[in-house]
Amino acid sequence: MSTEQPETTEEAEPAAPGADAPSEDVKTDAEASEGSEGAEGSEDTSKLTEAEAELAAQRLERERIERRKAERQGPIEAGAKLSGTAAELLAAVRAVESGEKPMATAFREPAPAPRRSAQEPVRRPQPVVAPAATPTAAAPETVEAVRAVLTGGGAPDALAPQVVAALGEGADERLREDPWQLLRVTGVRPEQADGFARALLGAECGPDDERRGRALTVWLLEQAALAGHTALDAPALSAALTQRSVPDPDAAVQSALAEGEALVFQDALDTAPAAREEREEGDEESEERPVRVLIGLERYALAEESLADGLARVMNSVPKEDGSAADWERAATSTTGSAAELIRAVAGHGLVLHTGGEASRTEAAALVAAATHLGLRACAATHTTDGHHRFAALLTGVRDGAATQTGAGPQVATVAGLLAGVEGPGRDADGALDLDLLVVLDAPQLDVETAAVLAESLPDGARLVLSGDPAVLWSAGPGRVFADLLAARACPQVASRTPDPGPIGELVSGVGIGELNQVEAPGKEVVIVPVRDAGDAVHRTVQLVADSVPRAIGIPAEQTQVITPGHGGAVGTRALNTALKERLNPGPGRFGGFDPGDRIAYSPAPGRSVPGHVVKADADGLHLECASIPVVVPKERVEQSVRHGWALTAHQAVGMRWPAAVVVLPGDAAQSLTRSWVYTAFGRAERHLSVVHGVEQALPRAVAEVPQKPRTTRLSALLKAQVPASG
């Protein structure tokens, strides 16, 4: 072991995070709740130094805001001089839209778990780095009519464009007739909608208003979707409505169902083997199977059912015969271990699941190369551009050998680029993807809507392989597609036996099975940096990135990624990015707080983050370079789409890896740690992992005892109803 250690005031310990010493407890935060990365920091019990650090970050932010205001030449933005309730409502909406504040979530475990950020949910797949489009402008007269209604209810008229976007033409009449429709605007809370309704309706407004119950039912289902659920158990929904002072929850749900705002489902529950045998024997009294009643939004219900239908079609279709069984067997025998098992499984089945860590990607690469050599049009799709580059590098050595007689080799794309038609093989005359084999890496990141589009896009006879690490955080959007498919056991599953190498691989593999082991790290691959408080955590993090890791490990700052539990708080991404910018690229932040050279995370769509850096700014907007691709973000979209990117949350970082990672675990995140968050964060490091450790025994406790938060979904039950279990 080298005697030179990352320099800190206290000597850093090369060690395993599982040791008993306080220096080895690590803390992680809200990403445990499936993308709840909008943690806003510590509670009132924070230490003085944490408060000082937060105040310093706020002071810097205020100074930046003042500079930006001074530079603005146009008129004052609508709503800028509001006060009281209207100002609070406008601020809440804008905070959620920009990702500064988390979206309210109703279906998460009780506090102190932080709430999720509004930037995390994934909606529809889009190109990875396409310029952000400006929403279609509503008719001026419609916007003005809505402004009048908002003003009459004491709400800021600056919300008019968002209201029109949510409610469409006739938004003013809809809002006047049902003021609780204001809840359709992202960021508006029920108590704010209640105040708006009281101002408009006067004495006739009350908690038992049918319109209120219906709107809250829909709002709660939307919050549940943001927490990852595709539907809710009826009793859970009724309980949540009761908490919101709805006197008759059942009537509220029935009203939403009658108006088509929600759908109801009855899914059969699994029963004991003896009960199943009894039914099979024809016992008349046992024909009734227990069911669970679920309520869901049409959007996600249809996506989940479409996905189940599409996967059933893939499983029941006869795979395209390119190459004989003997050819497939020769391809399998040319490899060893799990790669051979994977090739054999794909030879005879339309859908195959492949599980494993980072090292298992070599097996997927071997499959793609073998299929291409056999004449199949093969394509691999990844969650991120970084994953695209890493998988393409694995295929580089086999492209020539895998080329067909036409000279075509395997293709690699991102899932978003593949579905948008800007990457990959394109589509055939029928609109289906022009391929015979699709291997989807990072499969746990598929939400139900994206997965449904993928399944629908496959031609008949195509093979589909979903490959990924089941221990990482689930998708930011609703559903848990990969986990549900594994649970359904409706198709072959191949578990990789290829271990992730080195001390980091050993550490992460142990976390995946609930064990926080001590690992030997002779090359300082794993270093634990104990901290006392929030201020110390920020100081140590900046020191590691800017000095210690480059000097002692040889990895420059631009190849080191900081990962922290949430965006807010004294040690969230905002505070850390402020400190890192001051050290690594100081500047006035002339364009929305950014300067040329700033490291950024660009979100082309909610829930997607693409790393890059700022090139320049001009009248067209903020010019970025993301994965060597130029991107121009219009000025009005910068605040919502671009963040500084020296520090990210684990959900932003999933699907990407860096030569070095600094995982920051501040003391205020101890109760929100989960095994999946720790596994995901630690696994982002390739060569070096530093853990800025501010939690005592929370880390080993989370790894051993705290799994991912459960999600209510229907996919597993839908598949079991269509396809018998494969055993």
VEXVEX-829767 format. One line per 3 residues: their letters; for each residue x, y, z of C-alpha. Coordinates in Angstrom, 1 decimal, decimal comma. Example, Ala and Ser with C-alpha at 12.3 -4.5 7.8 and 13.67 -1.06 7.14 Angstrom:
// residues 2
AS = 12,3 -4,5 7,8; 13,7 -1,1 7,1
This chain:
// residues 727
MST = 0,0 0,0 0,0; 1,3 3,4 -1,0; 2,2 5,6 2,0
EQP = 0,8 8,7 0,2; -2,8 9,2 1,2; -5,5 11,6 0,0
ETT = -4,7 14,7 2,0; -7,1 15,8 4,7; -6,9 17,5 8,0
EEA = -7,6 14,1 9,5; -5,7 11,4 7,9; -8,0 9,4 5,5
EPA = -8,3 5,7 6,1; -8,0 3,2 3,3; -10,5 0,8 4,7
APG = -13,7 -1,0 4,2; -16,9 0,9 5,0; -18,0 -2,0 7,1
ADA = -15,6 -1,5 10,0; -17,0 -0,6 13,4; -15,2 2,7 13,7
PSE = -17,4 5,8 13,3; -15,2 6,8 10,4; -16,5 4,0 8,4
DVK = -20,2 4,6 8,7; -21,6 6,0 5,5; -24,8 7,8 5,0
TDA = -27,0 8,0 2,0; -30,3 9,6 1,4; -33,6 9,8 -0,4
EAS = -32,8 8,0 -3,5; -33,8 5,0 -1,7; -37,4 5,8 -2,3
EGS = -37,1 5,2 -6,0; -35,8 8,4 -7,2; -36,6 10,6 -4,2
EGA = -33,6 12,8 -4,7; -35,0 16,0 -3,8; -34,0 15,8 -0,2
EGS = -34,0 19,2 1,2; -31,5 18,8 3,9; -31,4 18,5 7,7
EDT = -34,1 19,0 10,2; -34,1 21,7 12,9; -31,8 19,5 15,0
SKL = -28,9 20,3 12,6; -25,6 21,3 14,1; -24,5 24,9 14,1
TEA = -21,9 24,1 11,4; -24,5 22,6 9,2; -26,6 25,8 9,5
EAE = -23,6 27,9 8,7; -22,8 25,9 5,6; -26,4 26,2 4,4
LAA = -26,4 29,9 5,1; -23,2 30,3 3,1; -24,7 28,4 0,2
QRL = -27,8 30,5 0,3; -25,8 33,8 0,5; -23,8 32,8 -2,6
ERE = -27,1 31,9 -4,4; -28,6 35,3 -3,4; -25,6 37,1 -4,7
RIE = -25,8 35,2 -8,0; -29,5 36,0 -8,3; -28,9 39,7 -7,7
RRK = -26,3 39,8 -10,4; -28,7 38,1 -12,8; -31,5 40,6 -12,0
AER = -29,1 43,5 -12,6; -28,3 42,1 -16,1; -31,9 41,7 -17,2
QGP = -33,0 44,3 -19,6; -36,6 43,2 -20,2; -39,7 44,0 -18,1
IEA = -40,1 42,5 -14,7; -41,5 39,0 -14,9; -45,2 38,6 -14,2
GAK = -45,8 37,8 -10,6; -42,5 39,3 -9,4; -44,2 41,8 -7,0
LSG = -46,7 39,4 -5,5; -46,9 38,9 -1,8; -48,6 36,6 0,7
TAA = -50,4 33,4 -0,4; -50,1 34,2 -4,1; -46,4 34,7 -3,9
ELL = -46,0 31,4 -2,0; -48,1 29,6 -4,7; -46,0 31,0 -7,5
AAV = -42,8 30,2 -5,7; -43,9 26,6 -5,1; -44,7 26,0 -8,7
RAV = -41,5 27,5 -10,0; -39,4 25,7 -7,4; -40,9 22,4 -8,5
ESG = -40,5 23,2 -12,2; -36,9 24,1 -11,8; -36,2 21,0 -9,6
EKP = -35,2 23,3 -6,7; -37,9 21,9 -4,5; -39,2 18,3 -4,3
MAT = -42,7 17,4 -5,6; -45,1 16,6 -2,7; -45,3 12,8 -2,4
AFR = -48,2 11,1 -0,6; -47,2 7,5 -0,9; -43,9 7,3 0,7
EPA = -42,9 6,0 4,1; -43,4 8,7 6,8; -40,8 11,3 7,5
PAP = -37,9 11,7 8,0; -37,4 10,3 4,5; -36,8 13,2 2,1
RRS = -39,3 13,8 -0,7; -38,5 13,2 -4,4; -37,5 15,9 -6,8
AQE = -39,8 16,8 -9,6; -36,9 16,4 -12,1; -36,7 12,6 -11,5
PVR = -39,8 11,0 -13,1; -39,4 9,8 -16,6; -42,3 10,5 -19,0
RPQ = -41,9 9,7 -22,7; -38,6 8,6 -24,3; -36,8 11,4 -26,2
PVV = -33,5 11,9 -27,9; -30,7 12,0 -25,3; -29,3 15,4 -26,2
APA = -31,9 17,2 -28,4; -32,4 20,9 -27,8; -35,3 21,5 -25,4
ATP = -38,4 22,5 -27,3; -40,4 25,4 -26,2; -44,0 24,4 -25,5
TAA = -46,6 25,4 -28,1; -47,9 28,9 -27,1; -51,6 29,0 -26,1
APE = -54,0 31,5 -27,7; -53,4 34,9 -26,1; -57,1 35,3 -25,4
TVE = -57,2 31,9 -23,6; -54,3 32,9 -21,4; -55,8 36,2 -20,6
AVR = -59,1 34,6 -19,6; -57,3 32,3 -17,3; -55,3 35,2 -15,8
AVL = -58,6 36,8 -14,8; -59,8 33,6 -13,1; -56,5 33,2 -11,2
TGG = -56,6 36,8 -10,1; -60,1 36,5 -8,9; -59,1 33,5 -6,7
GAP = -56,0 35,2 -5,3; -53,6 33,1 -7,3; -50,7 34,6 -9,3
DAL = -51,7 35,3 -12,9; -48,2 34,2 -14,0; -49,5 30,6 -13,7
APQ = -51,8 31,1 -16,6; -49,6 29,4 -19,2; -49,2 26,3 -17,0
VVA = -52,9 26,2 -16,4; -53,7 26,4 -20,1; -51,1 23,7 -20,8
ALG = -52,7 21,4 -18,2; -56,4 22,1 -19,0; -56,4 23,0 -22,6
EGA = -58,8 25,3 -24,5; -61,6 26,4 -22,3; -59,3 26,3 -19,3
DER = -60,9 29,4 -17,8; -64,4 27,9 -17,7; -63,0 24,6 -16,4
LRE = -61,2 26,4 -13,6; -64,1 28,6 -12,7; -66,5 25,6 -12,6
DPW = -64,0 23,4 -10,7; -61,3 25,5 -8,9; -59,5 22,3 -7,7
QLL = -58,4 21,7 -11,2; -55,6 24,0 -10,2; -54,0 20,8 -8,8
RVT = -53,3 19,8 -12,4; -50,4 22,3 -12,4; -47,2 20,7 -11,2
GVR = -46,2 22,0 -7,8; -49,6 23,2 -6,6; -50,4 21,6 -3,2
PEQ = -53,9 20,7 -2,0; -54,0 23,4 0,7; -53,2 26,0 -2,0
ADG = -56,0 24,7 -4,2; -58,4 24,8 -1,3; -57,5 28,5 -0,7
FAR = -58,1 29,2 -4,3; -61,4 27,4 -4,3; -62,6 29,3 -1,2
ALL = -61,8 32,6 -2,8; -63,8 31,7 -5,9; -66,7 29,8 -4,4
GAE = -67,1 31,5 -1,1; -69,6 29,8 1,3; -70,4 26,9 -1,0
CGP = -66,8 25,6 -0,7; -66,3 22,8 1,8; -64,2 19,7 2,3
DDE = -67,1 17,5 1,3; -67,4 19,1 -2,2; -67,5 16,3 -4,7
RRG = -65,2 18,2 -7,0; -62,6 18,4 -4,3; -62,7 14,7 -3,6
RAL = -62,4 13,8 -7,2; -59,5 16,2 -7,8; -57,7 15,0 -4,7
TVW = -58,1 11,4 -5,9; -56,4 12,2 -9,2; -53,7 14,2 -7,5
LLE = -52,9 11,4 -5,0; -52,6 8,9 -7,9; -50,3 11,3 -9,7
QAA = -48,2 11,6 -6,6; -48,1 7,8 -6,3; -46,9 7,6 -9,9
LAG = -44,0 10,0 -9,0; -43,1 7,6 -6,2; -43,0 4,7 -8,7
HTA = -46,4 3,1 -8,3; -48,5 2,3 -11,4; -51,7 1,9 -9,2
LDA = -52,7 2,0 -5,6; -54,5 -0,5 -3,4; -58,0 0,9 -2,8
PAL = -57,6 0,9 1,0; -54,3 2,9 0,7; -56,0 5,4 -1,5
SAA = -59,0 5,8 0,9; -56,6 6,2 3,8; -54,7 9,0 2,0
LTQ = -58,0 10,8 1,1; -59,0 10,6 4,8; -55,7 12,2 5,7
RSV = -56,6 15,0 3,3; -59,9 15,7 5,2; -62,2 14,0 2,5
PDP = -65,2 12,9 4,6; -66,3 10,1 2,3; -63,2 8,6 0,5
DAA = -65,2 5,9 -1,2; -67,6 8,4 -2,7; -64,6 10,4 -3,9
VQS = -63,0 7,4 -5,6; -66,4 6,4 -7,2; -66,8 9,9 -8,5
ALA = -63,3 9,8 -10,1; -64,1 6,4 -11,7; -67,5 7,6 -13,0
EGE = -65,9 10,6 -14,6; -63,2 8,5 -16,3; -60,5 10,2 -14,3
ALV = -59,2 6,8 -12,9; -59,7 3,1 -13,6; -60,4 0,2 -11,2
FQD = -58,8 -3,3 -11,5; -59,2 -6,6 -9,7; -56,0 -8,7 -9,8
ALD = -56,0 -12,2 -8,5; -53,7 -12,8 -5,6; -51,3 -15,7 -5,4
TAP = -52,6 -18,4 -3,1; -51,0 -21,4 -1,4; -50,2 -24,5 -3,4
AAR = -52,8 -26,5 -1,6; -55,5 -24,0 -2,5; -54,5 -24,1 -6,1
EER = -54,6 -27,9 -6,2; -58,1 -27,7 -4,6; -59,4 -25,5 -7,4
EEG = -57,8 -27,6 -10,0; -59,8 -30,6 -8,7; -63,0 -28,7 -9,5
DEE = -64,2 -27,8 -6,0; -67,1 -25,5 -6,7; -66,7 -23,6 -3,4
SEE = -63,1 -22,8 -4,1; -63,6 -21,3 -7,5; -63,6 -17,8 -6,1
RPV = -60,0 -16,5 -6,0; -59,0 -13,8 -3,6; -58,3 -10,5 -5,4
RVL = -56,9 -7,1 -4,6; -58,7 -4,0 -5,8; -56,4 -1,4 -7,4
IGL = -57,1 2,1 -8,6; -54,9 3,7 -11,2; -54,6 6,4 -13,8
ERY = -55,5 5,4 -17,3; -52,1 6,4 -18,7; -50,1 4,0 -16,6
ALA = -52,7 1,3 -16,6; -52,8 1,1 -20,4; -49,0 1,2 -20,6
EES = -48,7 -1,7 -18,2; -51,3 -3,7 -20,0; -49,7 -2,9 -23,4
LAD = -46,4 -4,0 -22,0; -47,8 -7,3 -20,8; -49,4 -7,9 -24,2
GLA = -46,2 -7,0 -26,1; -44,0 -9,2 -24,0; -46,5 -12,1 -24,4
RVM = -46,3 -11,6 -28,1; -42,5 -11,7 -28,1; -42,5 -14,9 -25,9
NSV = -45,1 -16,6 -28,1; -43,7 -15,7 -31,5; -41,4 -18,1 -33,3
PKE = -37,9 -16,5 -33,3; -36,4 -15,8 -36,6; -34,3 -18,8 -37,8
DGS = -31,0 -17,4 -38,9; -28,5 -20,2 -38,3; -29,3 -23,7 -37,4
AAD = -29,4 -25,2 -33,9; -25,9 -26,5 -34,6; -24,7 -23,0 -35,5
WER = -26,1 -21,6 -32,3; -24,4 -24,4 -30,3; -21,1 -23,7 -32,0
AAT = -21,4 -20,1 -31,1; -22,1 -21,1 -27,5; -19,2 -23,5 -27,3
STT = -16,9 -20,8 -28,6; -17,4 -18,9 -25,3; -17,5 -20,1 -21,7
GSA = -19,5 -19,9 -18,5; -22,5 -17,6 -18,3; -22,0 -16,2 -21,9
AEL = -22,5 -19,7 -23,3; -25,7 -20,1 -21,2; -27,0 -16,8 -22,4
IRA = -26,4 -17,7 -26,1; -28,2 -21,1 -25,7; -31,2 -19,5 -23,9
VAG = -31,5 -16,9 -26,7; -31,3 -19,5 -29,4; -34,6 -21,0 -28,4
HGL = -36,6 -18,3 -26,7; -38,1 -14,9 -27,7; -37,5 -13,3 -24,3
VLH = -34,6 -13,9 -22,0; -33,6 -12,1 -18,8; -29,9 -11,7 -18,0
TGG = -28,8 -10,5 -14,5; -25,4 -9,4 -13,3; -23,1 -6,5 -12,5
EAS = -20,9 -4,4 -14,7; -18,6 -7,3 -15,7; -21,6 -9,2 -17,0
RTE = -21,8 -6,8 -20,0; -19,0 -8,9 -21,6; -21,6 -11,7 -21,8
AAA = -24,1 -9,5 -23,5; -21,4 -8,4 -25,9; -20,6 -12,0 -26,7
LVA = -24,2 -12,6 -27,5; -24,6 -9,6 -29,8; -21,4 -10,6 -31,6
AAT = -22,5 -14,2 -32,0; -26,0 -13,3 -33,3; -24,5 -10,9 -35,8
HLG = -22,1 -13,6 -37,0; -25,1 -15,9 -37,5; -26,8 -13,3 -39,8
LRA = -29,2 -11,6 -37,3; -29,6 -7,9 -37,3; -28,5 -7,3 -33,7
CAA = -28,7 -4,1 -31,7; -27,8 -3,2 -28,1; -29,5 -0,3 -26,3
THT = -28,3 1,4 -23,1; -29,8 3,8 -20,6; -27,1 6,5 -21,0
TDG = -24,7 7,8 -23,6; -21,9 6,8 -21,2; -23,2 3,3 -21,2
HHR = -23,4 3,4 -25,0; -19,7 4,3 -25,2; -18,7 1,6 -22,7
FAA = -20,6 -1,2 -24,4; -19,4 -0,1 -27,9; -15,9 -0,4 -26,6
LLT = -16,6 -4,0 -25,6; -17,8 -4,7 -29,1; -14,8 -3,1 -30,8
GVR = -12,7 -6,2 -30,8; -15,4 -8,4 -32,3; -16,9 -6,2 -35,0
DGA = -14,8 -7,5 -37,8; -15,3 -11,1 -36,8; -19,0 -10,5 -36,2
ATQ = -19,6 -8,8 -39,6; -22,0 -10,6 -41,9; -21,5 -11,1 -45,6
TGA = -23,0 -7,7 -46,2; -20,4 -6,1 -43,9; -23,0 -5,0 -41,3
GPQ = -21,9 -5,2 -37,7; -23,9 -4,9 -34,5; -25,3 -1,5 -33,6
VAT = -25,3 0,3 -30,3; -27,8 3,0 -29,3; -29,4 4,6 -26,3
VAG = -33,0 3,5 -25,6; -34,2 7,1 -26,1; -32,3 7,5 -29,3
LLA = -33,5 4,1 -30,6; -37,1 4,9 -30,0; -36,8 8,4 -31,4
GVE = -35,3 7,1 -34,6; -32,0 9,1 -34,3; -29,9 6,1 -33,3
GPG = -29,8 2,4 -34,2; -31,2 0,6 -37,2; -34,3 2,7 -37,8
RDA = -37,7 1,2 -38,6; -39,1 -1,0 -41,4; -42,0 -0,3 -43,7
DGA = -44,4 -1,5 -41,0; -43,0 0,9 -38,4; -41,3 -1,8 -36,4
LDL = -37,7 -1,6 -35,4; -35,6 -3,1 -38,2; -33,8 -5,8 -36,2
DLL = -33,9 -9,4 -35,2; -32,3 -9,2 -31,8; -32,5 -6,4 -29,3
VVL = -30,4 -6,5 -26,1; -31,4 -3,8 -23,6; -28,7 -3,0 -21,0
DAP = -29,6 -1,2 -17,8; -33,0 -2,9 -17,8; -33,9 -1,9 -14,3
QLD = -34,1 1,7 -15,6; -37,0 0,9 -17,9; -40,3 2,5 -16,6
VET = -43,6 1,0 -17,9; -44,2 3,6 -20,6; -40,7 3,3 -22,2
AAV = -40,8 -0,5 -21,9; -44,3 -0,6 -23,5; -43,1 1,4 -26,4
LAE = -40,1 -0,9 -26,8; -42,2 -4,0 -26,8; -44,7 -2,6 -29,2
SLP = -41,9 -1,6 -31,6; -40,4 -5,1 -31,9; -41,3 -7,0 -35,1
DGA = -42,8 -10,5 -35,0; -40,1 -13,1 -34,6; -37,6 -10,7 -32,9
RLV = -35,7 -11,8 -29,9; -35,5 -9,5 -26,8; -32,9 -9,8 -24,0
LSG = -33,3 -7,6 -21,0; -30,0 -7,4 -19,1; -29,2 -5,5 -16,0
DPA = -28,3 -5,5 -12,3; -31,3 -6,1 -10,1; -29,6 -4,6 -7,1
VLW = -29,4 -1,0 -8,5; -32,1 1,7 -8,0; -35,2 1,2 -10,0
SAG = -36,4 3,5 -12,7; -37,2 7,1 -12,0; -40,6 6,7 -13,7
PGR = -43,5 4,5 -12,6; -43,1 0,7 -12,5; -40,4 -1,8 -11,7
VFA = -40,4 -3,7 -15,0; -37,3 -5,7 -14,6; -38,1 -6,8 -11,1
DLL = -41,6 -7,7 -12,0; -40,4 -9,9 -14,9; -37,9 -11,6 -12,6
AAR = -40,7 -12,3 -10,1; -43,2 -13,5 -12,8; -40,7 -16,3 -13,9
ACP = -42,4 -16,3 -17,3; -39,2 -16,7 -19,4; -35,7 -18,1 -19,0
QVA = -33,3 -16,2 -16,6; -29,6 -16,4 -16,9; -27,6 -15,2 -13,9
SRT = -24,1 -14,1 -14,6; -21,2 -15,7 -12,7; -18,7 -13,1 -13,8
PDP = -17,6 -11,2 -10,7; -16,9 -7,5 -10,8; -13,1 -7,2 -10,3
GPI = -10,9 -5,5 -7,7; -11,6 -4,1 -4,2; -14,5 -1,9 -5,4
GEL = -16,1 -4,9 -7,2; -15,7 -7,0 -4,0; -17,2 -4,2 -1,8
VSG = -20,2 -3,6 -4,1; -20,9 -7,3 -4,6; -21,1 -7,7 -0,8
VGI = -23,5 -4,7 -0,5; -25,7 -6,3 -3,1; -26,3 -9,3 -0,8
GEL = -26,7 -7,2 2,3; -23,1 -7,4 3,6; -20,8 -4,5 4,1
NQV = -17,4 -6,3 4,1; -13,9 -5,0 4,8; -11,8 -5,2 1,7
EAP = -8,1 -5,0 1,1; -7,3 -1,9 -0,9; -3,5 -1,9 -1,4
GKE = -3,7 0,7 -4,2; -6,1 3,0 -2,2; -9,0 1,8 -4,4
VVI = -11,3 2,4 -1,4; -10,7 5,3 1,0; -12,9 6,4 3,9
VPV = -12,8 10,0 4,9; -14,5 10,6 8,3; -16,2 14,0 8,8
RDA = -17,7 15,7 11,8; -20,4 17,8 10,3; -21,8 19,4 7,1
GDA = -19,2 22,1 6,8; -16,4 19,5 7,2; -18,1 17,3 4,6
VHR = -18,2 20,1 2,0; -14,6 21,0 2,8; -13,3 17,4 2,5
TVQ = -15,3 16,8 -0,7; -13,8 19,8 -2,5; -10,3 18,8 -1,2
LVA = -10,6 15,3 -2,5; -11,8 16,3 -6,0; -9,5 19,2 -6,5
DSV = -6,3 18,0 -4,8; -6,1 14,6 -3,0; -7,5 12,3 -5,7
PRA = -5,5 13,9 -8,6; -2,3 14,0 -6,6; -2,5 10,6 -4,8
IGI = -4,5 8,5 -7,2; -3,6 10,2 -10,5; -7,2 10,8 -11,6
PAE = -7,9 14,4 -12,6; -10,8 16,4 -11,2; -12,8 16,3 -14,5
QTQ = -12,9 12,4 -14,2; -14,1 12,4 -10,6; -17,8 12,4 -9,9
VIT = -19,3 13,5 -6,6; -22,5 11,6 -5,6; -24,7 12,8 -2,7
PGH = -28,2 11,8 -1,5; -30,2 14,8 -2,5; -30,3 18,2 -4,1
GGA = -31,0 20,3 -1,1; -29,6 20,7 2,4; -26,1 21,7 3,6
VGT = -24,4 18,9 1,7; -26,8 18,5 -1,3; -25,9 18,9 -4,9
RAL = -26,5 22,6 -4,9; -24,3 23,4 -1,9; -21,5 21,0 -3,2
NTA = -21,7 22,4 -6,8; -21,4 25,9 -5,4; -18,3 25,0 -3,5
LKE = -16,8 23,0 -6,3; -17,4 25,7 -8,9; -15,7 28,3 -6,7
RLN = -12,6 26,0 -6,5; -12,5 24,5 -10,0; -14,1 27,1 -12,3
PGP = -14,8 30,4 -10,5; -16,8 33,0 -12,3; -19,7 35,4 -12,1
GRF = -22,3 33,1 -13,6; -23,3 35,6 -16,2; -25,8 33,3 -17,9
GGF = -28,3 31,8 -15,5; -25,5 31,2 -13,0; -23,2 29,4 -15,6
DPG = -19,8 30,3 -17,1; -17,8 28,6 -19,9; -16,1 25,6 -18,6
DRI = -18,7 24,8 -16,0; -19,5 21,1 -15,6; -23,2 20,5 -16,0
AYS = -25,9 17,9 -16,0; -28,4 18,6 -18,8; -31,9 17,1 -18,6
PAP = -33,4 16,8 -22,2; -36,5 15,2 -20,6; -37,6 14,8 -16,9
GRS = -35,7 12,1 -15,2; -32,8 12,0 -17,7; -29,4 13,5 -17,0
VPG = -26,6 13,9 -19,6; -23,3 15,2 -18,3; -21,4 17,8 -20,2
HVV = -19,9 21,3 -19,9; -20,7 24,9 -20,9; -19,1 26,2 -24,1
KAD = -20,5 29,7 -24,3; -23,7 31,7 -24,1; -25,2 34,0 -26,6
ADG = -28,6 35,3 -27,9; -29,5 31,7 -28,9; -29,1 30,4 -25,4
LHL = -26,6 28,3 -23,4; -24,2 26,3 -25,6; -23,3 22,9 -24,1
ECA = -21,2 20,0 -25,2; -22,6 16,7 -24,0; -20,8 13,5 -25,0
SIP = -19,1 15,4 -27,9; -22,5 16,6 -29,2; -23,2 20,3 -29,3
VVV = -26,5 21,3 -27,6; -28,1 24,7 -27,4; -30,6 25,3 -24,6
PKE = -32,9 28,3 -25,1; -32,5 30,9 -22,4; -36,0 30,3 -21,1
RVE = -35,3 26,6 -20,6; -31,9 26,9 -18,8; -33,3 27,1 -15,3
QSV = -35,4 24,0 -15,7; -33,0 21,9 -17,9; -29,5 22,6 -16,7
RHG = -27,8 22,1 -13,3; -24,2 22,2 -12,3; -22,8 18,7 -12,6
WAL = -19,7 18,3 -10,4; -22,1 16,7 -7,8; -25,1 14,5 -8,8
TAH = -27,6 12,3 -7,0; -27,4 8,6 -7,4; -30,5 8,5 -9,6
QAV = -28,9 11,0 -11,9; -25,7 8,9 -12,0; -27,2 5,5 -12,5
GMR = -26,1 3,9 -15,8; -22,9 5,9 -15,8; -19,4 5,3 -14,4
WPA = -16,3 7,4 -13,8; -12,7 6,6 -13,0; -13,2 8,0 -9,5
AVV = -16,3 8,7 -7,4; -16,6 10,6 -4,2; -19,7 9,5 -2,3
VLP = -20,8 12,0 0,3; -22,9 10,7 3,2; -23,8 13,6 5,5
GDA = -25,3 13,1 8,9; -28,8 14,2 8,0; -29,4 11,4 5,5
AQS = -28,9 8,4 7,9; -32,6 7,4 8,1; -33,1 7,5 4,3
LTR = -30,3 5,1 3,4; -31,2 1,9 1,6; -29,1 -1,0 0,3
SWV = -29,9 -0,1 -3,3; -28,8 3,5 -2,9; -25,5 2,5 -1,4
YTA = -25,0 -0,2 -4,0; -25,7 2,3 -6,9; -23,6 5,1 -5,5
FGR = -20,6 2,9 -4,7; -20,8 1,1 -8,0; -20,3 4,3 -10,1
AER = -16,5 4,1 -9,4; -14,2 2,3 -11,7; -10,8 2,7 -10,2
HLS = -11,2 4,7 -7,0; -13,9 5,3 -4,4; -13,7 7,8 -1,6
VVH = -16,5 7,8 0,9; -17,0 11,1 2,8; -18,4 9,5 5,9
GVE = -20,7 11,4 8,3; -23,1 8,7 9,6; -22,2 6,2 12,2
QAL = -23,9 2,8 12,1; -26,5 3,9 9,5; -24,5 2,5 6,6
PRA = -24,1 -1,1 7,8; -27,7 -1,1 9,1; -29,1 0,1 5,7
VAE = -27,1 -2,4 3,8; -28,2 -5,3 6,0; -31,8 -4,3 6,7
VPQ = -33,2 -1,7 4,4; -34,3 -2,8 0,9; -35,8 -0,5 -1,8
KPR = -39,2 1,0 -1,0; -41,9 -1,3 -2,5; -43,9 -0,2 -5,5
TTR = -47,4 -1,2 -6,3; -47,5 -2,5 -9,9; -49,7 -4,9 -11,9
LSA = -47,2 -6,3 -14,5; -46,3 -9,5 -12,7; -50,0 -10,4 -12,3
LLK = -50,8 -9,5 -15,9; -48,0 -11,7 -17,2; -48,9 -14,6 -15,0
AQV = -52,4 -14,5 -16,4; -51,1 -14,6 -20,0; -48,0 -16,8 -19,8
PAS = -47,4 -19,8 -17,6; -44,4 -19,7 -15,3; -41,3 -21,2 -16,8
G = -40,4 -22,9 -13,5
